[in-house]
Amino acid sequence: MRLFSRLKNTRDFQLSIADFTTEKDEYEVESVSFSGDFFDKFPQADKEESRLGKAVLITRTAMVSIFGKDVEIRFNPTEITTSEEEFVNQINLKLHWIVQSERKIQNRIAKKLLDLKNDSWLEENQPQLTKEQFIVAITLKSISFFEDVSCELIFDDGDLFWQHEIVADLSRKNKLTDASIYNRQNKAIRLVKTI
């Protein structure tokens, strides 16, 4: 469900639980590894059958318009510690901050990744990109929220990094803590990490 009609002129977001659809993905857990004193703290997890088998990933998603583009908003309801209504209210506040801070976010991502682009990802005889060219190329496409309302902003790279995704980590306190590129086919592989 798109939320264009529920946005006020002030760019305040008014998402509610009803705006989210629920997706359930079942998968088979084949192996799990633990380190440290995990089993001392959680002895019930010491049985292999309690860690392996079928599992379900639940995701709530909604579509909103941010920076003039459709952006998917996601969160896992099983990870949050507040009510879903309160969590969605916190998402609304974070979305408002993101919209108000568009240029700040773009500048921070460019600061973290522009040198990488110009040093390692240019075609032969391609001139170096300016910060403005870099910013114009990237497009926000989704935001994944976590239990503390920190989030990952996922950008289409505009083919700057040969069709990888740019992932920017935004802390609970609205600080951009990391910007990386990911391979779209295998998101589990972090290609570059800069802090």
N, C-alpha and C positions, 0 to 999 in steps of 0.2 A: 504494500500500500504506500503510495506517495503522499507526502505530507505538505505539499505546496500550499494548500488552502489554510493550513493551521499555523503558518508562519505570520507573525505580525510584521508591520513595517519596520519595527525597531530591531528586527532580526532575532527576536527572542524565539526560542524553540519551545514548543508546547507538546512534545511527544508524550504519549501515554502508553500503557501496556497494550492497549487495543491497537496501536499502530504497528506493533511487532508481530511478525509471523514466527512460528516455531518450526525448527528443522531438527530432526533426529537422525543421526548417522550411527549405525551399528558397525562395530569393527571387532576384529579378533586380536587380543593381546597375546603375543607369542613369547615375549620375554621382557623382564623388568630387571633393572639392576639398582641397587641401593648402596650407599656408602655411609661412612661415619657410624654414629650410634643410633641409626634409625630403628633397628630391631630391639634395642634396649628400651626405646621410648614407645614402640608399638609392637609388642610381642605377638599380638593377634595376626600381624601381617607376615609372620614367619612361615606360615603354611603356603606352599607354592600354589595350591589351588585357589587361595584367596587373592592372588595377583594375576592369574592367567585366566583366559577364557574370553567370553563376549563382554563387551562394554558398549555403552551408549554415550555419544556426545550430543548434548542439547545446545542449540544456538538460537537465540532470538535475533531477528533481523528486521530492520526498517530502512526505507529509502527517504532521504531528505535532499534538499538542494543546498549546496554549499559552494561558494565561489562560482555560481552559475552552472554547476554540474550536478548530476545525480550521484549521491554518495551513499554507500551502504553502511549502516550502523549495526554493529554486532556486539553481543555479550553472551556469556554462558551463565544462565541463572543458577546453576548448581555451585558456582564459585563465589557468589556474593553473600555477604553477611547481614545485609539490611533487607527490608522488604523490597520487592521488585519495583513498587511504586516510588519509594524513596530513591532507589538506584537510578531509575529513569529520570527523576527530577535532577539528580546530580549530573547525569548525562546531558540534560538540557542546559545546565549552567556551563558545563565544559564545552559544549558545542557553541554556545554564545561567545565564550572566550576565544575559541578557535577562529570563528568568523571575524571577531574584532582584531585578531592578531595575525591575520593572513600574511601580511608583508614580513612581520617579525619571524614567523615560522619559515617562510620561503628563504629569507636571508640566512637563517641559521643552517638550513639544509644546504644551501649553496656554499656557505662558508666551509662546511664539513666535507662536501663532495666535489666541488668544482676543481680543486687541484688534482684529485684522483682522475676526473674526466680528462683534464688537459694533459696529465702526465702519462696515462696508460690506456685511454679508451678513444683516442682519435684515429680516424682513418688516415691512410698515407696522404700527405699534402693537405690535410684538413686544418684550417686555422684554429687557433685556440678559441674557446668560447668565452664570452664575457659573462659576468654574473647575471645580467639581464636576460641574455639568451638562455642561460641555464634555467632561470626562474620561469620564463615563458614556456619552456618545453615540458615541465612537469605538471601533472594534473592529479589532484586528490581523487581517489576512487573508493576508498573504504576506511573505516575507523573501527578498530577492535578495542572494546573497553574491558578492563580487568577489575577485580574485586575492590581495589582502592581508588577506582575511577582514573587511574593512569590509563594510557591508551597507546596504541600503535596507529600512526597515520600512514596509510599505504598509498603511494603515488604511482601512477603510470610514469615511466621514465622518459616518454617522448622519444624513445630510441637513443637516448644519450648513452646508455650502457647496454646497447644491443638487446633491447626488450627484456631487461630485468625490471624488478620492482624496486622502488625506493621505499624503505621503511624507516620512519622517524618515531622514536620513542619519546612520548610526552609524559612527564611525571605527574603525580597527583597535584603537585604545586605549580603546574604549568611551566615546567622547565624542559626544554628539549635536551635530553640526556645522551642521545645517540642517533646517528643516521647511517644507514647501511644499504647495500644493494643485495637483493635476493634473486636467485634464479626462479622464474615463474613456474617451471616444470617441477622443481623440487624445493619447496619453500623451507625445508628443514636445513638446507645448506646455507650458512651465512658466508657470503663470499668475501665481504670486507667489513671490518668493524673499526670505526673511528670514534674516538671520544675526545 
